[in-house]
């Protein structure tokens, strides 16, 4: 052996087996030792930790020479890190149970999006629009994994979770937790918006009759090779880990069942779908048996779901299923068959199959019904009441004071009183029920939306222990920070818990549009706090005002019915309120101003708003400027002073605040901050406020302002058009101060929102088309230009108004068709201009690579000059058949130049209609 070889061997043998803890991922990256590491019995770090670290390293932002923070570079190292993360997940066989248990929602979101990327799922394409049956097996499986995770995450987020006991406060840890919470909430918002699409994708997967394959470490390695070295193996039907059809369907059925079950809380009819999916899951598990390697279903949880579905959606064929005692009891309670309940309990006395806790919960429910007057109060003869109340079972169930209270209530009743009408029980007079297990009561506390029942439960819990703070039972109970300080300062523990929970549950019900329960909870809370806290009483009155606004806007307001005058008066009263030390939520001011604008209370906002409000409330200031601008619209341009004021306010909001930062090398660099503090509010707050508006004219004014602001930048190539755009200034003194990137994003957001309010507003459709045109998305631009014309012409059966199809719009449609190589369409559209553009028409007809139907469009040409040019062109090229079609089109009598002008106009209009309808069918 040579000395050089011996040196190499010595160096290799002396290499450490375990890398330093701080750079282990670099070690795995450089040495390609990942597979060896994962094969260890107890690898440290664990596989899931590897995924987190690989993705964190790949997502680290970079810093350029000017010391500015840049997005993570798309370089070889970062691509390898992402691939390593995917390989670790492949080593775990893409088991969502393992991944979800150990990875946060943001990390798993990144991981599965990377899987979609390497599986060649086209970015920006909706999964619901893709045919799973025609996709490569690994691509289809990647889509299924993502959408299964999406609905599982939604379901998991709906479960109540106990808050962990906080440790010593650490600012960095708290900031990190807050950032992760906000990121998770943003991801959940997107997943919930796409939930219906995810469910459709998974339903479509159940119709597949072929096995699927998921990426393994080997197929991921093949993807990383040069394209010429793969030989198509990763897209073949046998590449990757095989997932049998039955295994895939079993997992999908279970996840769909959980999703439907969760939706059943707001739509009980969906429980039937859940029941069907869960029972199909049981059948598939029985078919698969112990052979399944990749289908892991929690069968105990599945049994619980099936049992719940039996109760919620009992089968119509009772003899076809064996109901459990639980199901039988619940069905009897729902139907009011109490004799059968007693019979079931007597039978169970022999076997003791029903737990004591379950029996206690049923007795507690029956006792509650008795308290509310649904057992004994239904008896008209007092003799029967006294006979029952002296029965041994009755004495056993009720305490002396409870029994006495019930009999006293009955003594006060007259036989002539309508027993169907129950008296309203005071909130303070309901006695608490017997003590039960704390865990059971906490569970009921989480689920209940009945304020009276919530109070009962809290009385029982406080009777069992004085050490707990029961407002912390669920981390879903959130009260705005401006209120929580006042509520948590209440000295009495029971009252504090009760106020906090009633408000939190009321706010949650309002958020999910369960307004009736929200009103009950808020009313109970108002009654409670009125006795001891004027401050909290005003807080509750403010929240009930907001709730009434939401109720009207979601109900009769949708059909255009004006709100009652007393609601408008209460809104004015809130805006003019000057009570000191009252905690106020900004959203209430937002909603009040938006409410006034939506219902055209412009006179109040323009003339009657107190001056102190304009100085202290930015939303009132904004509302006043919008209302005054609308009022000045009909007047001459010189009198539109408010428009200039509104322009300056919005420019300030969209301005960039700059700050200097000294780097490690001592150099000072300029850092731009997107959310400026120069304006009366942040841009994000302005966008949130605008999305509460529904009045078309207000939205049009705001849209035109942002469009104008977008157009004033120096590097703009294609202006966006908008109605009333001329009322705004045409320049800005300091262009560098405006964050034009944020303005462009805002314009897109506002158009999307406006179209969700009215998808048939032609002005907003033209703006959307112009945005697509400016961003070189010509097919989409044509779609919206055509849609704008269609909505204002009864699908082109009438002439499109000239203020909709202006020469600029027609020229942009011409350019779109030209860049899409539809040259015959270009020639036809040239006729739509006020002065026909023969130069462009002739040039387009000379093109021989047209992607449209060419001669089939000749019937839509009414200009004889263009038809004669076509005849000449086809003759020159020797295209006899096409020449004959052009000659036939010229020969139509209605195109004869000697015809009256009205005949020629009618011929042109008829051809415009047919051409635009044909284009609409092509691009819609």
C-alpha positions in Angstrom: 0.0 0.0 0.0 1.3 3.4 -0.9 2.0 6.1 1.7 -0.8 8.3 0.2 -3.3 5.4 0.3 -2.3 4.7 3.9 -2.8 8.3 4.9 -6.3 8.3 3.3 -7.3 5.1 5.1 -6.0 6.5 8.4 -8.0 9.7 7.9 -11.1 7.7 7.1 -10.8 5.4 10.1 -10.2 8.4 12.4 -13.4 10.2 11.2 -15.9 10.4 14.2 -18.9 8.1 14.0 -21.2 10.6 15.7 -21.1 14.3 14.6 -21.2 17.2 17.0 -24.8 18.0 18.1 -24.7 21.5 16.6 -24.0 20.4 13.0 -25.5 16.9 12.7 -27.8 17.9 9.8 -24.7 19.2 8.0 -23.0 15.9 8.6 -26.0 14.0 7.2 -26.2 16.4 4.3 -22.6 16.2 3.3 -21.9 12.6 4.0 -25.2 11.2 2.6 -25.6 9.1 5.8 -29.3 9.6 6.2 -30.4 6.1 5.4 -27.8 4.6 7.8 -28.9 7.0 10.5 -32.6 6.1 10.1 -31.8 2.3 10.3 -30.5 2.7 13.9 -32.7 1.2 16.6 -33.2 4.5 18.4 -31.8 7.3 16.1 -30.9 10.5 17.8 -32.1 12.9 16.6 -35.4 11.2 15.9 -36.8 11.1 12.3 -39.5 13.8 13.0 -36.9 16.1 14.4 -34.9 15.6 11.3 -37.8 16.8 9.2 -38.2 19.9 11.3 -34.5 20.8 11.1 -34.1 20.1 7.4 -37.1 22.3 6.6 -36.0 25.0 9.0 -32.5 25.1 7.4 -34.1 25.2 3.9 -36.4 28.1 4.9 -33.7 30.4 6.4 -33.8 33.8 4.7 -30.6 35.1 3.2 -29.0 38.5 3.5 -27.6 40.3 0.4 -24.6 42.6 0.1 -26.7 45.6 1.2 -27.5 43.7 4.4 -31.2 43.3 3.4 -33.2 40.2 4.3 -34.1 38.2 1.2 -36.3 35.1 0.7 -34.6 31.7 1.0 -32.5 31.1 -2.2 -33.5 28.3 -4.5 -30.1 26.7 -4.6 -28.8 23.2 -4.6 -28.2 23.0 -0.9 -31.8 24.0 0.0 -33.2 21.6 -2.6 -31.3 18.8 -1.1 -32.5 19.7 2.4 -36.1 19.6 1.2 -35.5 16.3 -0.5 -33.9 14.9 2.8 -37.0 16.0 4.7 -39.2 14.1 2.2 -37.0 11.0 2.4 -37.5 11.0 6.2 -41.2 11.2 5.8 -41.0 8.4 3.2 -39.0 6.3 5.7 -42.1 6.8 8.1 -44.3 5.5 5.2 -46.1 8.9 5.1 -48.1 7.8 8.2 -50.2 10.9 9.0 -50.8 9.6 12.6 -47.1 9.8 13.3 -46.5 13.0 11.4 -49.5 14.9 12.9 -48.6 13.8 16.4 -45.0 15.1 16.1 -45.0 18.0 13.6 -46.8 21.3 13.9 -49.4 22.4 11.3 -47.0 24.9 9.6 -44.2 22.3 9.3 -46.5 19.6 7.9 -48.0 22.1 5.5 -44.6 22.9 4.1 -43.7 19.1 3.9 -46.9 18.1 2.0 -46.6 21.1 -0.3 -43.1 19.9 -1.2 -44.5 16.4 -1.8 -47.0 17.9 -4.2 -44.2 19.8 -5.9 -42.0 16.7 -6.5 -45.0 14.7 -7.5 -45.5 17.1 -10.4 -48.8 18.5 -9.3 -49.1 21.7 -11.3 -48.9 24.8 -9.0 -52.0 26.9 -8.8 -54.2 24.1 -10.1 -57.2 23.2 -8.0 -57.0 19.5 -7.0 -60.8 19.2 -7.4 -60.3 20.0 -11.2 -57.8 17.1 -11.7 -58.9 13.6 -12.7 -57.3 11.3 -10.3 -57.9 8.3 -12.6 -55.6 9.7 -15.3 -52.8 10.9 -13.1 -49.6 9.0 -12.4 -50.1 6.9 -9.2 -47.6 8.8 -7.1 -49.2 12.1 -8.2 -52.7 10.9 -7.3 -51.4 9.6 -3.9 -49.7 12.9 -3.1 -53.0 14.8 -3.7 -54.9 12.3 -1.5 -52.3 12.7 1.3 -52.6 16.5 1.2 -56.4 16.6 1.2 -56.6 13.9 3.9 -54.3 16.0 6.1 -56.4 19.1 5.3 -59.7 17.7 6.6 -58.0 15.9 9.5 -56.4 19.2 10.5 -59.8 21.0 10.3 -61.4 18.3 12.4 -58.6 18.3 15.0 -58.8 22.1 15.3 -62.5 21.8 16.3 -61.7 19.7 19.4 -61.6 21.5 22.7 -58.1 21.4 24.2 -57.1 22.1 27.7 -54.6 24.9 28.1 -51.2 23.8 29.5 -50.2 25.3 32.7 -47.9 28.3 31.9 -44.4 28.1 33.0 -42.1 31.1 33.9 -42.6 33.8 31.2 -39.9 33.9 28.6 -40.3 36.7 26.0 -38.5 34.9 23.2 -40.5 31.7 23.7 -43.8 33.6 24.0 -43.0 35.5 20.8 -42.2 32.2 19.0 -45.4 30.6 20.2 -47.4 33.6 19.2 -45.9 33.6 15.7 -46.6 29.8 15.3 -50.2 30.3 16.5 -50.8 33.1 14.0 -49.3 31.0 11.2 -51.4 28.0 12.2 -54.5 30.1 12.2 -53.7 31.5 8.7 -53.2 28.0 7.4 -56.4 26.8 9.0 -58.3 29.6 7.5 -57.1 28.6 4.0 -57.8 24.9 4.7 -61.4 25.7 5.8 -62.0 27.8 2.7 -60.9 24.8 0.6 -62.6 22.2 2.8 -65.5 21.5 0.3 -63.0 21.0 -2.5 -60.9 18.6 -0.3 -64.0 16.6 0.5 -64.9 16.3 -3.3 -61.3 15.1 -4.0 -61.6 12.4 -1.4 -65.1 11.4 -2.5 -63.7 11.0 -6.1 -60.9 8.9 -4.7 -63.4 6.3 -3.4 -64.4 5.7 -7.1 -60.9 4.7 -8.1 -60.4 1.0 -8.8 -56.7 0.8 -9.1 -53.8 0.5 -6.6 -51.8 3.7 -5.8 -48.2 4.2 -5.0 -46.5 6.6 -2.7 -42.9 7.9 -2.9 -40.2 5.9 -1.2 -36.6 7.0 -0.5 -35.6 5.3 -3.7 -38.1 7.1 -6.0 -37.2 10.4 -4.3 -33.5 9.7 -5.1 -34.5 9.0 -8.7 -36.3 12.3 -8.9 -33.1 14.1 -7.8 -31.1 12.5 -10.7 -30.7 14.1 -14.1 -33.9 13.7 -16.3 -32.1 11.5 -18.8 -31.0 9.0 -16.1 -34.5 8.2 -14.6 -35.9 6.4 -17.6 -39.5 7.3 -16.5 -39.4 4.9 -13.6 -40.9 7.3 -11.1 -44.0 7.8 -13.2 -44.6 4.1 -14.0 -47.4 2.2 -12.4 -45.1 0.1 -10.2 -42.7 2.8 -8.8 -42.9 3.5 -5.0 -44.6 1.9 -2.1 -47.8 0.1 -3.2 -51.0 1.1 -1.4 -53.9 -1.3 -2.1 -57.2 0.2 -3.2 -59.0 -1.2 -0.1 -56.4 0.3 2.2 -56.6 3.7 0.5 -60.4 3.6 0.6 -60.5 2.6 4.2 -58.3 5.6 5.3 -60.3 8.0 3.1 -63.7 6.7 4.4 -62.6 7.2 8.0 -61.3 10.7 7.4 -64.4 11.7 5.4 -66.6 10.3 8.2 -64.8 12.4 10.8 -65.2 15.5 8.6 -68.9 14.9 8.0 -69.4 14.2 11.8 -67.7 17.5 12.6 -69.9 19.4 10.1 -73.0 17.7 11.7 -72.9 20.2 14.6 -74.2 22.9 12.2 -76.1 20.6 9.8 -77.6 17.5 11.3 -78.4 16.0 7.9 -74.7 15.5 7.3 -74.6 12.9 10.2 -76.1 10.4 7.7 -73.1 10.8 5.5 -70.8 10.3 8.5 -72.7 7.1 9.5 -72.4 5.7 6.0 -68.6 6.4 5.8 -67.9 5.0 9.3 -69.8 1.8 8.7 -68.1 1.4 5.3 -64.8 1.8 7.1 -65.7 -1.1 9.4 -66.5 -3.3 6.4 -63.2 -2.5 4.8 -61.3 -3.2 8.0 -63.0 -6.6 8.1 -62.0 -7.2 4.4 -58.4 -6.1 4.9 -57.9 -8.0 8.2 -54.3 -8.4 9.5 -52.8 -8.1 6.0 -52.8 -4.3 6.0 -49.4 -2.7 6.4 -50.3 0.9 5.6 -53.9 1.3 7.0 -53.9 2.3 10.6 -57.3 3.1 12.0 -58.0 3.7 15.7 -60.8 1.1 16.0 -61.8 2.2 19.5 -62.4 5.7 18.2 -64.2 4.3 15.1 -66.5 2.3 17.4 -67.2 5.5 19.4 -68.1 7.3 16.1 -70.3 4.5 15.0 -72.1 4.5 18.4 -72.6 8.2 18.2 -74.0 7.9 14.7 -76.4 5.2 15.9 -77.8 7.7 18.4 -77.9 10.7 16.1 -79.1 9.0 13.0 -80.8 5.7 14.1 -81.3 3.3 11.2 -84.9 3.0 9.9 -84.6 -0.7 10.1 -84.3 -1.3 13.8 -84.2 -5.1 13.4 -81.3 -4.9 11.1 -78.9 -3.7 13.8 -78.1 -4.4 17.5 -78.4 -1.2 19.4 -76.2 -0.8 22.4 -77.8 0.1 25.8 -76.3 3.6 25.4 -78.0 4.1 22.0 -81.3 2.7 23.3 -81.3 5.1 26.3 -80.4 8.1 24.1 -83.1 7.2 21.6 -85.7 6.9 24.4 -84.7 10.2 25.9 -84.9 12.0 22.6 -88.4 10.6 22.0 -89.6 11.2 25.6 -90.1 7.4 26.2 -89.2 7.5 29.9 -90.9 4.2 30.7 -88.5 2.4 28.3 -85.6 4.1 30.0 -86.7 2.7 33.4 -87.1 -0.7 31.8 -83.5 -0.6 30.3 -82.1 0.4 33.7 -84.0 -2.4 35.5 -82.6 -4.9 33.0 -79.1 -3.5 33.4 -79.3 -4.0 37.2 -78.6 -7.7 36.5 -75.5 -7.1 34.4 -74.2 -3.6 35.5 -73.1 -3.0 31.9 -73.8 0.8 32.1 -71.3 2.7 34.1 -72.4 4.6 37.2 -71.3 7.9 35.7 -73.6 7.3 32.7 -76.5 6.5 35.0 -75.7 9.7 37.0 -75.7 11.8 33.8 -79.1 10.4 32.8 -80.5 11.1 36.3 -79.1 14.6 36.2 -80.7 15.2 32.8 -84.1 14.0 34.1 -83.7 16.1 37.2 -83.0 19.1 35.1 -86.2 18.5 33.2 -88.0 18.2 36.5 -86.7 21.5 37.6 -87.8 23.1 34.4 -91.3 21.8 34.8 -91.2 18.9 32.2 -92.1 15.9 34.7 -94.1 16.8 37.8 -95.3 20.2 36.5 -97.1 18.4 33.7 -99.5 16.9 36.2 -102.7 18.9 36.5 -104.0 17.1 39.7 -102.1 18.2 42.8 -103.0 14.9 44.5 -100.9 13.0 42.0 -98.0 15.4 42.6 -98.1 14.8 46.4 -98.5 11.1 45.8 -95.4 11.0 43.6 -93.4 13.3 45.8 -93.9 11.0 48.8 -92.7 8.0 46.8 -89.6 6.2 48.0 -87.7 6.7 44.7 -88.6 10.4 44.6 -87.3 10.9 48.2 -84.1 9.1 47.2 -83.5 11.2 44.2 -84.1 14.6 45.7 -82.8 16.3 48.8 -85.4 17.7 51.3 -85.0 21.3 50.3 -85.2 20.4 46.6 -88.4 18.3 47.1 -89.9 21.1 49.2 -89.1 23.7 46.5 -90.8 21.6 43.8 -94.0 21.0 45.9 -94.1 24.7 46.8 -94.0 25.6 43.2 -96.9 23.2 42.5 -99.0 24.6 45.3 -98.7 28.1 43.8 -100.2 26.9 40.5 -103.9 27.0 39.7 -105.5 24.2 37.8 -106.8 26.8 35.4 -103.3 28.0 34.4 -102.1 26.8 31.0 -99.5 24.3 32.0 -97.8 24.5 28.6 -96.5 28.0 29.5 -93.5 27.8 31.8 -92.6 30.9 33.9 -89.3 32.5 33.2 -86.9 31.4 35.9 -84.6 34.1 37.3 -81.0 33.6 36.6 -80.1 33.6 40.3 -82.8 31.2 41.4 -81.8 27.9 39.7 -80.4 25.4 42.3 -77.3 23.4 41.5 -77.5 19.7 40.9 -75.7 17.0 42.7 -71.9 16.6 42.5 -70.4 14.5 39.9 -66.9 13.8 38.5 -65.0 17.0 37.8 -63.8 15.7 34.4 -67.4 15.0 33.3 -68.6 18.4 34.4 -65.7 20.2 32.6 -66.6 18.3 29.5 -70.2 19.4 29.8 -69.0 22.9 30.5 -67.1 23.0 27.2 -70.1 21.7 25.2 -73.0 23.6 26.8 -74.3 26.9 25.3 -77.2 27.1 27.8 -76.4 29.9 30.3 -78.5 28.4 33.0 -76.7 25.0 32.7 -73.3 26.7 32.6 -74.1 28.4 35.9 -75.2 25.1 37.5 -72.0 23.3 36.4 -69.8 26.1 37.7 -71.6 26.0 41.1 -71.0 22.2 41.3 -67.3 22.6 40.3 -66.6 25.4 42.8 -68.3 23.2 45.4 -65.8 20.4 44.7 -62.6 22.5 44.6 -61.6 26.1 45.3 -58.2 25.7 43.7 -59.1 25.7 40.0 -59.7 28.5 37.6 -62.4 27.1 35.4 -62.2 29.8 32.7 -59.0 28.1 31.6 -60.6 24.7 30.9 -60.6 25.2 27.1 -58.1 27.2 25.0 -61.0 27.9 22.6 -62.4 30.3 25.1 -61.0 33.6 24.0 -62.0 37.0 25.3 -60.4 40.2 23.8 -57.5 41.5 25.8 -59.2 44.8 26.4 -61.9 43.0 28.3 -60.0 40.2 30.0 -58.1 42.5 32.4 -61.4 43.8 33.8 -63.1 40.4 34.0 -60.1 38.6 35.6 -60.0 41.4 38.2 -63.4 40.3 39.6 -62.7 39.1 43.1 -65.3 36.4 43.4 -64.0 33.3 41.7 -67.4 31.9 40.6 -68.6 35.2 39.2 -65.3 35.7 37.4 -65.4 32.2 35.8 -69.1 32.7 34.9 -68.6 36.1 33.3 -65.6 35.1 31.3 -67.1 31.8 30.0 -70.5 33.4 29.1 -68.7 36.2 27.1 -66.2 33.7 25.4 -69.0 31.4 24.4 -71.2 34.3 23.2 -68.4 35.7 21.1 -67.7 32.2 19.6 -71.4 31.7 18.8 -71.5 35.1 17.1 -68.4 34.2 15.1 -70.0 31.0 13.8 -73.3 32.9 13.2 -75.2 31.1 15.9 -76.9 34.4 16.8 -79.8 33.0 18.9 -77.4 31.3 21.4 -75.1 34.3 21.4 -78.0 36.5 22.3 -79.0 34.2 25.2 -75.4 34.1 26.5 -74.9 37.9 26.3 -78.3 38.6 27.9 -77.4 36.3 30.9 -74.0 38.0 31.1 -75.6 41.4 31.0 -78.0 40.5 33.8 -75.1 39.2 35.9 -72.7 42.2 35.5 -75.5 44.9 35.9 -75.5 44.2 39.6 -71.9 45.0 40.3 -70.0 46.6 37.4 -71.3 49.6 35.3 -68.1 49.2 33.2 -68.9 45.6 32.2 -72.5 46.5 31.8 -71.6 49.0 29.1 -69.2 46.4 27.5 -72.1 44.0 27.2 -74.4 46.6 25.8 -71.7 47.3 23.1 -71.3 43.6 22.3 -75.1 43.2 22.0 -75.2 46.1 19.6 -72.6 44.4 17.5 -74.5 41.2 17.7 -77.7 42.9 16.5 -75.8 44.4 13.6 -74.5 41.0 12.6 -77.9 39.5 13.0 -79.6 42.0 10.7 -76.8 42.0 8.1 -76.9 38.1 7.9 -80.7 38.0 7.9 -83.2 40.5 6.5 -80.3 42.9 5.5 -79.3 40.3 2.8 -82.5 40.9 0.9 -82.1 44.7 1.1 -84.5 45.4 4.0 -83.5 48.5 5.9 -82.6 48.1 9.6 -85.1 49.3 12.2 -84.8 52.9 13.2 -83.9 52.0 16.8 -80.9 50.0 15.6 -79.6 53.0 13.6 -80.2 55.2 16.7 -78.1 52.8 18.9 -75.3 52.8 16.3 -75.3 56.6 16.4 -75.3 56.5 20.2 -72.3 54.2 20.2 -70.3 56.4 17.9 -71.1 59.5 20.0 -70.4 57.7 23.4 -68.0 59.5 25.6 -67.9 57.4 28.8 -64.4 57.4 30.4 -62.6 54.2 31.2 -64.8 51.9 29.1 -62.8 49.2 27.3 -63.7 49.4 23.6 -63.1 46.9 20.8 -62.0 48.5 17.5 -64.1 46.1 15.5 -67.3 47.6 17.0 -66.4 51.0 15.6 -65.5 49.4 12.3 -68.8 47.6 12.0 -70.8 50.7 13.1 -69.2 52.9 10.5 -69.5 50.2 7.8 -73.2 49.8 8.8 -73.9 53.5 8.3 -72.1 53.5 4.9 -73.9 50.3 3.8 -77.3 51.8 4.6 -76.5 55.2 3.0 -76.6 57.2 6.2 -74.2 59.6 4.5 -76.0 62.7 5.7 -75.2 61.8 9.3 -71.5 60.9 8.5 -71.1 64.1 6.5 -72.8 66.7 8.7 -73.7 65.4 12.1 -70.7 63.5 13.4 -69.2 65.3 16.4 -65.8 66.8 15.9 -64.2 64.8 18.7 -65.1 61.6 16.9 -63.3 62.6 13.7 -60.1 63.3 15.8 -60.2 60.2 18.0 -61.7 57.4 15.8 -59.9 56.7 12.5 -62.9 54.6 11.1 -65.3 57.5 11.7 -62.8 59.8 9.9 -62.6 57.4 7.0 -66.4 57.0 6.8 -66.9 60.8 6.9 -64.4 61.3 4.0 -66.1 58.5 1.9 -69.6 59.8 2.6 -68.6 63.4 1.7 -66.8 62.3 -1.5 -69.9 60.5 -2.7 -72.0 63.6 -1.9 -69.7 65.7 -4.0 -69.6 63.4 -7.0 -72.3 65.1 -9.1 -70.7 68.5 -8.6 -67.9 70.1 -10.7 -64.4 68.8 -10.3 -63.3 72.1 -8.6 -65.7 71.5 -5.7 -64.4 67.9 -4.9 -62.1 68.9 -2.1 -63.0 65.9 0.1 -61.7 63.6 -2.6 -58.3 65.1 -2.3 -58.4 64.7 1.5 -59.4 61.1 1.1 -56.6 60.5 -1.4 -54.0 62.0 1.0 -55.3 59.8 3.8 -55.0 56.6 1.8 -51.6 57.6 0.3 -50.3 58.0 3.9 -51.7 54.6 4.9 -49.9 53.0 1.9 -46.6 54.9 2.6 -43.5 53.2 3.6 -41.8 54.0 6.9 -38.0 53.7 6.8 -35.6 52.9 9.6 -31.9 52.5 9.7 -30.1 49.4 11.1 -26.5 48.9 11.8 -25.1 45.6 10.6 -22.4 43.4 12.2 -19.8 45.1 10.0 -20.7 48.5 11.2 -22.4 49.7 8.0 -25.8 51.4 8.2 -28.5 50.0 5.9 -32.0 51.2 5.1 -34.8 48.8 5.9 -38.3 49.3 4.6 -41.3 48.5 6.7 -44.4 47.4 4.9 -47.0 48.4 7.6 -46.5 52.2 8.0 -47.4 54.0 11.1 -47.7 57.3 9.3 -51.4 57.0 8.5 -54.5 57.0 10.6 -54.5 53.1 10.5 -52.5 50.3 9.0 -53.1 49.1 5.5 -54.2 45.7 6.8 -56.8 47.4 9.0 -58.0 49.5 6.1 -58.4 46.3 4.0 -60.3 44.6 6.8 -62.6 47.6 7.1 -63.3 47.8 3.4 -64.3 44.1 3.4 -67.2 45.0 5.7 -68.7 47.3 3.0 -71.4 46.2 0.6 -72.7 49.4 -0.9 -71.7 49.3 -4.6 -71.0 53.0 -5.0 -68.8 53.1 -1.9 -66.8 50.1 -3.1 -66.5 51.6 -6.6 -65.1 54.9 -5.1 -62.5 52.9 -3.0 -61.6 50.7 -6.0 -61.1 53.7 -8.3 -58.8 55.4 -5.7 -56.5 52.4 -5.4 -56.5 51.9 -9.1 -55.5 55.5 -9.6 -52.8 55.1 -7.0 -51.6 51.9 -8.8 -51.4 53.8 -12.1 -49.3 56.8 -10.9 -46.1 54.7 -10.5 -43.5 55.5 -13.1 -42.8 52.0 -14.4 -46.4 51.1 -15.1 -46.9 49.9 -18.7 -50.6 49.2 -18.8 -53.0 51.3 -16.9 -56.0 49.8 -15.1 -59.3 51.6 -15.9 -62.0 52.3 -13.3 -65.2 54.3 -12.9 -64.9 57.7 -11.3 -61.1 57.5 -11.7 -60.9 61.2 -12.8 -61.8 62.6 -9.4 -58.4 61.7 -7.9 -55.1 63.7 -8.2 -52.9 62.5 -11.1 -49.5 62.6 -9.3 -47.8 62.2 -5.9 -45.0 64.5 -4.8 -42.8 61.7 -3.4 -43.3 58.5 -5.3 -40.6 56.6 -3.4 -42.6 56.9 -0.2 -45.5 54.7 -1.5 -45.4 50.9 -1.2 -46.6 50.2 -4.7 -46.2 46.5 -4.3 -48.7 46.6 -1.4 -51.0 48.8 -3.5 -51.0 46.2 -6.3 -51.8 43.4 -3.8 -54.6 45.6 -2.3 -56.2 46.3 -5.8 -56.3 42.5 -6.5 -57.8 41.8 -3.0 -60.4 44.5 -3.4 -61.5 43.4 -6.8 -61.8 39.8 -5.6 -63.9 41.0 -2.7 -66.1 43.4 -4.7 -66.9 40.5 -7.2 -67.9 38.3 -4.3 -70.5 41.0 -3.4 -71.7 41.4 -7.0 -70.2 39.1 -9.7 -72.2 41.0 -12.4 -70.9 44.5 -11.9 -69.4 45.3 -15.4 -67.1 48.0 -14.0 -65.5 45.6 -11.5 -65.2 42.9 -14.2 -63.3 45.3 -16.5 -60.9 46.1 -13.6 -60.3 42.4 -13.1 -59.7 42.0 -16.8 -57.3 44.9 -16.9 -55.3 43.3 -14.0 -54.9 40.1 -15.9 -54.0 42.0 -19.0 -51.3 44.0 -17.1 -49.9 40.7 -15.8 -49.8 39.0 -19.2 -52.6 36.5 -18.5 -54.4 37.1 -21.8 -56.8 34.2 -21.8 -58.1 35.2 -18.3 -58.3 38.8 -19.4 -60.4 37.9 -22.4 -62.7 35.9 -20.1 -63.5 38.9 -18.0 -63.7 41.4 -20.9 -66.3 39.1 -22.4 -68.1 38.6 -19.1 -68.3 42.4 -18.6 -70.0 42.7 -22.0 -72.3 39.7 -21.4 -73.7 41.0 -18.1 -74.8 44.3 -19.5 -76.2 43.1 -22.8 -78.3 40.0 -21.8 -75.5 37.7 -23.1 -75.0 39.9 -26.2 -78.6 39.8 -27.3 -78.5 43.6 -26.9 -75.7 46.0 -27.9 -72.9 46.3 -25.4 -73.0 49.9 -24.1 -70.1 52.0 -25.6 -69.0 53.1 -22.2 -68.3 49.4 -21.4 -66.6 48.4 -24.6 -64.5 51.5 -25.1 -61.9 51.7 -27.8 -59.3 50.9 -25.1 -61.1 47.8 -24.0 -61.4 46.6 -27.7 -57.7 47.3 -28.4 -56.8 45.2 -25.3 -59.0 42.4 -26.5 -57.3 42.6 -29.9 -53.9 42.4 -28.3 -55.0 39.4 -26.2 -56.2 37.5 -29.3 -53.0 38.5 -31.2 -50.7 37.2 -28.4 -52.8 34.0 -28.2 -52.2 33.6 -32.0 -56.0 33.9 -32.7 -55.4 36.2 -35.7 -58.8 35.9 -37.4 -60.4 37.0 -34.1 -58.1 40.0 -34.2 -59.4 41.0 -37.7 -63.0 40.8 -36.6 -62.4 42.8 -33.4 -60.8 45.5 -35.5 -64.3 46.2 -36.9 -65.5 47.0 -33.3 -63.4 50.2 -33.1 -65.0 53.5 -33.8 -62.6 53.8 -36.7 -61.8 50.3 -38.2 -58.1 49.5 -37.8 -57.4 48.1 -41.3 -53.7 48.0 -40.8 -53.9 45.7 -37.8 -56.6 43.6 -39.5 -54.7 43.0 -42.7 -51.5 42.3 -40.8 -53.2 39.7 -38.6 -54.8 38.0 -41.7 -51.4 37.6 -43.3 -50.4 35.3 -40.4 -50.5 31.6 -41.3 -50.0 30.1 -37.9 -53.4 31.1 -36.5 -54.8 29.0 -33.7 -58.4 29.9 -34.3 -60.9 28.4 -36.8 -60.0 31.0 -39.5 -62.5 30.6 -42.4 -65.3 29.5 -40.0 -65.2 33.0 -38.6 -65.8 34.7 -42.0 -69.5 34.9 -41.4 -68.9 37.3 -38.5 -67.1 39.9 -40.8 -69.4 42.7 -42.0 -66.8 45.1 -43.4 -66.6 44.4 -47.2 -63.0 45.9 -47.4 -61.7 43.2 -45.1 -63.6 40.4 -46.9 -62.2 41.7 -50.3 -58.7 41.6 -48.8 -59.3 38.0 -47.7 -60.4 37.1 -51.2 -57.2 38.6 -52.6 -55.1 36.9 -50.0 -56.5 33.4 -50.6 -56.2 33.8 -54.3 -52.6 34.8 -53.9 -51.9 31.7 -51.8 -53.8 29.4 -54.1 -56.4 28.6 -51.3 -59.4 28.0 -53.6 -61.8 26.7 -50.9 -61.1 29.5 -48.5 -61.4 32.1 -51.3 -64.9 30.7 -52.1 -66.0 31.0 -48.5 -64.9 34.7 -48.5 -66.6 35.4 -51.8 -69.8 33.8 -50.4 -69.6 36.1 -47.4 -69.2 39.2 -49.6 -72.2 38.1 -51.7 -74.7 38.4 -48.9 -77.4 41.0 -49.8 -77.5 42.6 -46.4 -73.8 43.7 -46.9 -74.5 45.5 -50.2 -73.0 49.0 -49.9 -76.2 50.5 -51.5 -78.4 49.4 -48.6 -79.8 52.0 -46.2 -77.6 52.7 -43.2 -80.0 51.1 -40.8 -79.9 47.8 -42.8 -76.1 47.9 -42.7 -76.1 48.7 -38.9 -78.5 45.8 -38.3 -76.2 43.4 -40.3 -73.2 44.5 -38.3 -75.1 44.2 -35.0 -76.2 40.7 -35.8 -72.7 39.6 -36.6 -71.3 41.2 -33.5 -73.8 39.3 -31.4 -73.0 35.9 -33.0 -69.2 36.5 -32.8 -69.2 37.6 -29.1 -71.5 34.7 -28.2 -69.1 32.3 -29.9 -66.1 33.9 -28.1 -67.9 33.6 -24.8 -68.5 29.9 -25.3 -64.8 29.6 -26.1 -63.4 31.5 -23.1 -66.1 31.0 -20.4 
